[in-house]
Amino acid sequence: MAELRIQGLAKSYRDVRVLESIDLTIASGEFFTLLGPSGCGKTTLLRTIAGFQHQDRGEIVVKGERIDLKPAHKRDIGMVFQDYAVFPHLTVAENVAFGLKARSLPKSEIETRVAESLKMVRLDGYQSRLPAEMSGGQQQRIGLARAMAIRPTLLLMDEPLSNLDAKLRIELREDIRDIQRRLGITTIYVTHDQEEALAVSDRICVMDKGRVEQIGTPFEIYRHPVRRFAAGFVGTMNFISGTLKAGQLLIGSRSVHFPGADGTGPVELAIRPENVILSGSSPGAAIPLRGEVRKVTFLGREAHYTLGTEAGEIIAQAMDPSADFIAMEGQTIDIVLPIAKAALFDANGDLVSAGRP
C-alpha cells in the first residue's frame, strides 16, 4: 500500500511542452485513471512515473521517498503494456516468473507466486503453454499476472485493453478491477476510453494538452464537470450557444433566469441527451424549444434523436421508447431543457454555474 504524490511535474520534447506543472495525490490502494485524447500527455506521465523517461522538473514521491531519483528497475513498479509484451519463447509460467527470478527469490516461493498469480487471472492449468498458443485476452492476462506476481508498490497500466475486441475488453476490465480491489495495490491506469474509465476507477484525472482539466470520482466527472473540455470529452454532451446578461440566459428567442450566473457575455449551455425532455414539461425552470426530428436511431433499450431547433442541433435520448416515439422522424415536437440538469461554461471553458441534479 502506497500513497503517490506528484509535484510540479513538467516535461518537454524540444520546443513542445508535453506536461505542464502536474500536481497529483493518489491515495494508497486507489484505482486512479488518466483519461484523455491521444497526445494529451497521459502516457508520458505514466512512463515518467515508471522511470522510462525523466521529467524536466518536479518530484515523484511514494511513501515519503522520491522515486524519480532511482532507475526504473529499482522503483518497485509493476507494468502492464498495451501490446502484451510477453516473451514468445517462454512458457506462460516462465513469463510470470521472469520478474521473480530477477529478484533472486527462492525456487519454492517463485513456484507459489506463479501459481497464485495464474489462478488470480484464471489461467491456472496453462503453465506449460507458449504465448502463441493463447488468445489476445489470455496473453494480456499473462502480462497482468507477471506484473502482480512481484507484488509491486505501484501497478501501472498503459491502455492494456485497447487491442482486444469489445466483449473481451468488458470481461477483462472487470477482472482487473476485482483483482486490484482484492490486493489493494495502488494502481494508475491510462486509457482514452471514457466508458472504461467510468467503469473501473475510484477517481479519474481528465487531461488535455499536458494539463489536468479535472479530477474527481466517475460520478463527479460525468454529472458535474467543471471544465468544458471534461464535459465534452466524457460521454455525449449538447453545447448550445447563448448570451448571459446579469443572470438572464438568452438561448435563441428564449430567456430564462440561470441561478448563480451573474456575469455578462457569451456562454455555452451544456446538457446531456438523457436530460433533454421530449414532448413533456419540466417541474422547475426550463428552456422550452420546438424541434424538428431529423433522425431517429433505435438502439433497443434506448433511442437517440437528432433535433433541429432555433438554438441549433440538439441530441436527445429516450429509454425504452414506444413505437410512436420511434416513428417521430420528420415531425416537429416540443422539447424542454431543464435548468437543474444544465451547466454554463464561459468563453475560456470555465464553469460559470450549474444545476445540481
Backbone torsions as a table, in degrees:
resi	resn	phi	psi	omega
1	MET	NA	130.8	-175.0
2	ALA	-155.0	133.4	171.7
3	GLU	-85.4	140.5	178.5
4	LEU	-116.3	130.8	175.5
5	ARG	-123.4	130.0	175.6
6	ILE	-116.3	126.2	-173.9
7	GLN	-127.6	118.7	173.3
8	GLY	59.3	34.4	-174.6
9	LEU	-75.7	130.0	178.7
10	ALA	-139.0	145.9	-179.9
11	LYS	-149.4	134.1	176.6
12	SER	-128.3	149.8	168.9
13	TYR	-114.3	108.5	-172.6
14	ARG	55.7	-115.1	-177.3
15	ASP	-99.6	6.7	-176.9
16	VAL	-101.6	119.6	178.3
17	ARG	-82.8	114.8	-175.8
18	VAL	-93.6	-36.4	175.7
19	LEU	-128.8	135.3	-175.1
20	GLU	-126.0	101.9	172.6
21	SER	48.6	61.6	-180.0
22	ILE	-81.9	125.7	174.5
23	ASP	-124.2	119.0	-179.6
24	LEU	-141.1	145.1	168.5
25	THR	-126.8	121.2	-178.0
26	ILE	-113.6	121.8	-173.7
27	ALA	-70.6	154.9	177.3
28	SER	-60.2	128.4	179.1
29	GLY	81.3	4.5	-175.6
30	GLU	-82.7	145.5	170.5
31	PHE	-98.7	104.8	-171.4
32	PHE	-114.9	124.7	-175.0
33	THR	-110.9	133.4	171.1
34	LEU	-95.8	115.2	-173.7
35	LEU	-121.6	134.0	177.3
36	GLY	173.5	171.1	-179.7
37	PRO	-72.3	168.1	175.8
38	SER	-58.1	135.6	178.4
39	GLY	87.2	5.5	-177.3
40	CYS	-82.2	-12.5	177.9
41	GLY	107.6	-0.6	-174.5
42	LYS	-66.5	-42.5	179.1
43	THR	-70.5	-36.7	175.6
44	THR	-60.6	-41.9	178.4
45	LEU	-63.2	-43.5	-180.0
46	LEU	-63.5	-44.4	-178.7
47	ARG	-67.9	-29.0	176.0
48	THR	-70.4	-40.4	175.3
49	ILE	-61.9	-40.7	-178.9
50	ALA	-69.7	-22.9	-178.8
51	GLY	95.4	10.2	178.2
52	PHE	-77.0	-18.5	171.9
53	GLN	-148.7	164.5	-174.0
54	HIS	-117.0	141.6	179.9
55	GLN	-72.1	160.9	174.6
56	ASP	-77.8	-36.1	175.5
57	ARG	-156.3	165.8	-179.7
58	GLY	106.3	173.5	-176.0
59	GLU	-132.0	149.3	172.7
60	ILE	-123.5	117.2	-172.5
61	VAL	-121.9	127.9	176.6
62	VAL	-124.7	126.3	-178.4
63	LYS	51.5	39.1	176.5
64	GLY	81.3	1.9	-177.5
65	GLU	-119.4	134.7	177.0
66	ARG	-70.3	118.6	178.5
67	ILE	-96.0	-13.1	-179.3
68	ASP	-70.0	-10.7	176.2
69	LEU	-87.4	-5.0	-178.3
70	LYS	-103.2	152.3	172.5
71	PRO	-69.0	162.5	-174.3
72	ALA	-55.7	-41.7	-173.4
73	HIS	-73.5	-6.7	178.4
74	LYS	-110.5	12.9	-177.6
75	ARG	-93.0	-3.4	178.5
76	ASP	56.0	54.7	-177.6
77	ILE	-122.4	135.4	171.4
78	GLY	-97.4	139.8	-174.8
79	MET	-129.9	131.5	173.5
80	VAL	-117.4	123.7	-172.3
81	PHE	-99.0	166.7	179.2
82	GLN	-66.8	-39.0	-171.1
83	ASP	-99.1	29.3	177.1
84	TYR	72.8	-51.6	177.0
85	ALA	54.7	38.7	173.8
86	VAL	-90.7	155.6	179.1
87	PHE	-86.2	115.4	-172.3
88	PRO	-66.3	-24.7	-176.5
89	HIS	-89.3	-5.0	179.5
90	LEU	-104.7	147.9	176.2
91	THR	-69.8	171.9	178.5
92	VAL	-57.0	-48.2	-179.5
93	ALA	-62.9	-40.3	-179.8
94	GLU	-67.1	-36.0	175.5
95	ASN	-60.9	-47.1	-178.1
96	VAL	-67.6	-32.7	-177.9
97	ALA	-79.4	-10.2	-171.5
98	PHE	-55.3	-51.7	-178.4
99	GLY	-68.8	-28.8	179.5
100	LEU	-71.0	-39.7	177.9
101	LYS	-65.8	-35.9	178.3
102	ALA	-63.8	-24.1	178.0
103	ARG	-92.0	4.7	176.2
104	SER	56.6	42.1	176.9
105	LEU	-78.2	153.4	177.3
106	PRO	-58.6	148.9	-176.7
107	LYS	-57.3	-41.6	-178.1
108	SER	-64.4	-38.5	178.9
109	GLU	-70.4	-37.6	177.1
110	ILE	-60.4	-46.0	-179.7
111	GLU	-62.3	-40.0	179.4
112	THR	-65.0	-46.5	-178.2
113	ARG	-67.1	-38.7	177.7
114	VAL	-61.2	-46.0	-179.7
115	ALA	-62.9	-43.8	179.7
116	GLU	-63.3	-43.0	-176.9
117	SER	-67.8	-41.4	179.1
118	LEU	-67.3	-36.4	176.8
119	LYS	-65.4	-38.3	-178.3
120	MET	-62.1	-35.7	-179.5
121	VAL	-100.1	14.5	175.6
122	ARG	61.6	42.8	175.3
123	LEU	-121.9	15.5	176.4
124	ASP	-64.4	135.4	-175.0
125	GLY	101.0	-8.5	-179.3
126	TYR	-106.4	13.3	-171.2
127	GLN	-53.7	-38.2	-171.6
128	SER	-92.6	-0.2	-179.3
129	ARG	-78.7	154.9	173.0
130	LEU	-92.5	152.5	-179.4
131	PRO	-53.9	-34.4	-178.9
132	ALA	-62.9	-19.6	179.5
133	GLU	-91.4	4.7	-176.3
134	MET	-113.9	154.0	176.0
135	SER	-74.4	170.7	178.5
136	GLY	-60.6	-42.4	178.2
137	GLY	-63.1	-39.0	178.6
138	GLN	-69.1	-37.1	177.7
139	GLN	-65.0	-36.3	177.4
140	GLN	-68.8	-31.8	175.7
141	ARG	-66.0	-34.0	176.1
142	ILE	-61.9	-46.5	178.8
143	GLY	-60.6	-39.0	178.5
144	LEU	-66.9	-44.2	178.8
145	ALA	-61.8	-40.7	179.6
146	ARG	-63.4	-41.4	179.4
147	ALA	-67.9	-38.0	-178.7
148	MET	-72.7	-33.0	-172.8
149	ALA	-60.4	-31.5	-178.0
150	ILE	-79.9	-4.0	-178.7
151	ARG	51.7	63.2	-173.8
152	PRO	-73.6	160.3	173.0
153	THR	-70.2	-40.0	177.9
154	LEU	-126.3	143.4	173.4
155	LEU	-116.7	122.7	-180.0
156	LEU	-113.1	135.3	-179.5
157	MET	-129.6	121.7	-177.4
158	ASP	-106.6	95.7	-179.6
159	GLU	44.4	55.3	-172.1
160	PRO	-69.1	-14.5	-174.9
161	LEU	-109.8	0.9	-170.5
162	SER	-68.7	-20.8	-179.6
163	ASN	-93.3	4.9	-177.2
164	LEU	-102.8	158.5	176.9
165	ASP	-74.3	168.5	-169.9
166	ALA	-58.4	-44.5	-177.5
167	LYS	-65.2	-43.1	179.2
168	LEU	-65.6	-36.6	179.4
169	ARG	-60.0	-45.2	-179.5
170	ILE	-64.6	-43.0	-178.9
171	GLU	-63.7	-46.5	-175.1
172	LEU	-75.1	-32.3	178.2
173	ARG	-64.9	-34.5	176.7
174	GLU	-67.1	-40.4	177.7
175	ASP	-62.8	-45.0	-179.7
176	ILE	-59.4	-45.6	-178.8
177	ARG	-64.6	-43.3	-179.1
178	ASP	-63.6	-43.7	-179.3
179	ILE	-65.3	-43.6	-179.8
180	GLN	-60.9	-41.3	178.9
181	ARG	-66.0	-40.2	-178.4
182	ARG	-64.5	-41.6	-176.4
183	LEU	-88.8	-22.3	179.3
184	GLY	69.0	28.8	-179.9
185	ILE	-81.5	132.4	174.6
186	THR	-62.7	120.7	-170.5
187	THR	-126.3	133.9	173.9
188	ILE	-117.3	124.1	-169.6
189	TYR	-122.6	128.9	179.6
190	VAL	-106.7	131.2	175.8
191	THR	-156.3	158.4	170.2
192	HIS	-108.4	0.3	-177.4
193	ASP	-88.5	112.1	-175.1
194	GLN	-63.8	-44.9	-178.3
195	GLU	-61.9	-41.7	178.2
196	GLU	-59.7	-45.0	179.8
197	ALA	-62.9	-43.8	-179.8
198	LEU	-64.4	-34.7	-174.0
199	ALA	-74.8	-34.1	-169.9
200	VAL	-106.8	-17.3	-164.1
201	SER	-88.5	146.5	162.2
202	ASP	-77.4	-46.0	174.4
203	ARG	-139.7	155.8	-179.2
204	ILE	-124.1	138.1	171.4
205	CYS	-111.1	110.2	177.5
206	VAL	-85.0	126.2	-176.7
207	MET	-119.2	150.4	173.1
208	ASP	-154.7	131.7	175.9
209	LYS	52.5	42.6	175.0
210	GLY	78.5	6.5	-177.8
211	ARG	-121.0	155.6	173.4
212	VAL	-84.2	121.4	178.6
213	GLU	-90.0	-41.5	179.4
214	GLN	-163.6	144.3	173.1
215	ILE	-123.4	133.3	178.4
216	GLY	-177.9	176.5	174.5
217	THR	-68.6	162.7	175.6
218	PRO	-53.8	-39.6	178.7
219	PHE	-62.7	-45.8	-179.1
220	GLU	-64.4	-42.9	-178.1
221	ILE	-63.5	-42.0	-176.9
222	TYR	-78.6	-45.8	-173.6
223	ARG	-86.7	-31.4	-173.6
224	HIS	-131.7	61.1	177.4
225	PRO	-65.6	141.9	-179.3
226	VAL	-107.7	-4.3	175.2
227	ARG	-132.0	145.1	-179.0
228	ARG	-59.0	-38.1	-178.8
229	PHE	-60.5	-47.1	179.3
230	ALA	-61.9	-39.7	179.6
231	ALA	-62.0	-39.9	-177.2
232	GLY	-83.3	-26.6	-175.8
233	PHE	-81.7	-36.3	-176.4
234	VAL	-96.4	109.1	-178.3
235	GLY	78.8	-176.6	177.9
236	THR	-96.0	136.2	-178.1
237	MET	-138.9	135.2	169.6
238	ASN	-84.6	130.9	172.6
239	PHE	-116.3	121.8	-174.7
240	ILE	-121.6	121.9	-177.6
241	SER	-70.3	140.3	178.8
242	GLY	-155.0	-175.7	179.0
243	THR	-132.4	136.4	179.0
244	LEU	-106.6	128.9	177.8
245	LYS	-134.3	100.2	176.5
246	ALA	49.3	49.9	175.4
247	GLY	92.3	-11.8	177.4
248	GLN	-97.7	126.4	179.2
249	LEU	-99.1	125.2	178.3
250	LEU	-104.8	118.7	176.4
251	ILE	-123.2	110.7	-174.5
252	GLY	60.2	-126.1	178.0
253	SER	-94.8	5.1	-176.0
254	ARG	-98.3	147.1	178.2
255	SER	-134.4	134.1	-179.8
256	VAL	-148.2	148.6	176.1
257	HIS	-74.9	131.6	177.9
258	PHE	-113.8	108.0	-175.8
259	PRO	-55.9	136.4	176.2
260	GLY	83.3	-4.1	-179.2
261	ALA	-106.4	101.0	-173.3
262	ASP	-109.5	-4.5	-175.9
263	GLY	-82.8	-167.7	179.2
264	THR	-139.7	137.1	177.4
265	GLY	142.0	179.0	179.9
266	PRO	-70.1	140.0	179.0
267	VAL	-140.8	168.9	170.5
268	GLU	-123.0	129.8	173.1
269	LEU	-88.8	129.9	-179.7
270	ALA	-113.2	130.8	179.1
271	ILE	-149.4	136.1	-179.7
272	ARG	-71.5	148.0	178.3
273	PRO	-56.6	-35.4	-178.5
274	GLU	-70.8	-13.0	179.5
275	ASN	-98.3	-4.3	174.3
276	VAL	-78.6	127.1	-177.6
277	ILE	-94.4	125.0	178.5
278	LEU	-96.3	128.7	173.7
279	SER	50.6	48.1	179.7
280	GLY	-153.1	-165.5	178.8
281	SER	-132.4	157.6	-179.7
282	SER	-99.2	142.1	178.5
283	PRO	-70.5	-15.7	-179.5
284	GLY	-127.1	-160.2	179.1
285	ALA	-61.2	140.2	-176.0
286	ALA	-158.5	163.2	174.5
287	ILE	-105.9	113.0	177.7
288	PRO	-85.6	138.0	178.4
289	LEU	-139.4	161.1	170.1
290	ARG	-107.3	139.0	-177.9
291	GLY	-141.0	139.5	173.5
292	GLU	-87.2	128.3	179.6
293	VAL	-78.2	102.3	-176.7
294	ARG	-84.7	-28.5	-176.9
295	LYS	-155.7	139.9	174.2
296	VAL	-123.2	125.2	177.1
297	THR	-114.6	112.2	-178.3
298	PHE	-90.5	124.7	-176.7
299	LEU	-120.0	24.1	178.5
300	GLY	90.0	-90.5	-178.2
301	ARG	-77.1	-10.3	-179.4
302	GLU	-150.2	166.0	174.6
303	ALA	-134.7	144.8	178.0
304	HIS	-110.2	138.9	-176.7
305	TYR	-122.2	129.9	172.9
306	THR	-101.1	119.6	-172.1
307	LEU	-118.2	133.8	173.6
308	GLY	-96.9	120.8	-178.1
309	THR	-130.0	171.1	176.7
310	GLU	-65.1	-18.9	178.8
311	ALA	-92.3	1.3	-177.4
312	GLY	112.0	-175.3	-178.5
313	GLU	-77.3	134.6	-178.6
314	ILE	-129.0	137.3	176.0
315	ILE	-101.5	131.4	176.8
316	ALA	-123.5	158.1	-179.1
317	GLN	-134.3	136.9	177.1
318	ALA	-128.2	131.2	178.1
319	MET	-85.1	144.1	176.6
320	ASP	46.6	57.6	-174.7
321	PRO	-70.7	148.1	176.4
322	SER	-80.2	169.3	178.9
323	ALA	-61.5	-35.6	178.5
324	ASP	-63.2	-38.7	-179.8
325	PHE	-67.9	-34.0	-178.8
326	ILE	-72.1	-26.3	-177.0
327	ALA	-93.6	23.1	-174.6
328	MET	-86.2	-5.0	-175.6
329	GLU	-57.1	130.8	-179.1
330	GLY	93.2	-12.3	-179.9
331	GLN	-85.5	158.5	172.3
332	THR	-107.6	126.9	-173.6
333	ILE	-132.5	164.9	173.0
334	ASP	-85.3	137.8	173.1
335	ILE	-131.1	158.4	-176.6
336	VAL	-133.0	135.5	176.1
337	LEU	-110.4	100.5	-178.3
338	PRO	-68.5	129.2	179.7
339	ILE	-62.5	-35.3	-178.6
340	ALA	-63.4	-19.8	-178.6
341	LYS	-103.7	6.2	-172.5
342	ALA	-113.9	165.6	175.2
343	ALA	-137.1	154.9	176.6
344	LEU	-115.8	135.3	176.1
345	PHE	-122.9	140.6	180.0
346	ASP	-85.6	-175.6	-175.8
347	ALA	-64.4	-21.4	178.2
348	ASN	-89.0	-0.3	-179.1
349	GLY	84.9	9.4	178.9
350	ASP	-89.4	148.4	178.7
351	LEU	-70.0	128.9	175.9
352	VAL	-92.1	-49.1	179.7
353	SER	-165.3	158.0	-179.4
354	ALA	-150.0	146.1	169.1
355	GLY	-72.2	169.0	-179.6
356	ARG	-127.8	85.6	-180.0
357	PRO	-65.5	NA	NA
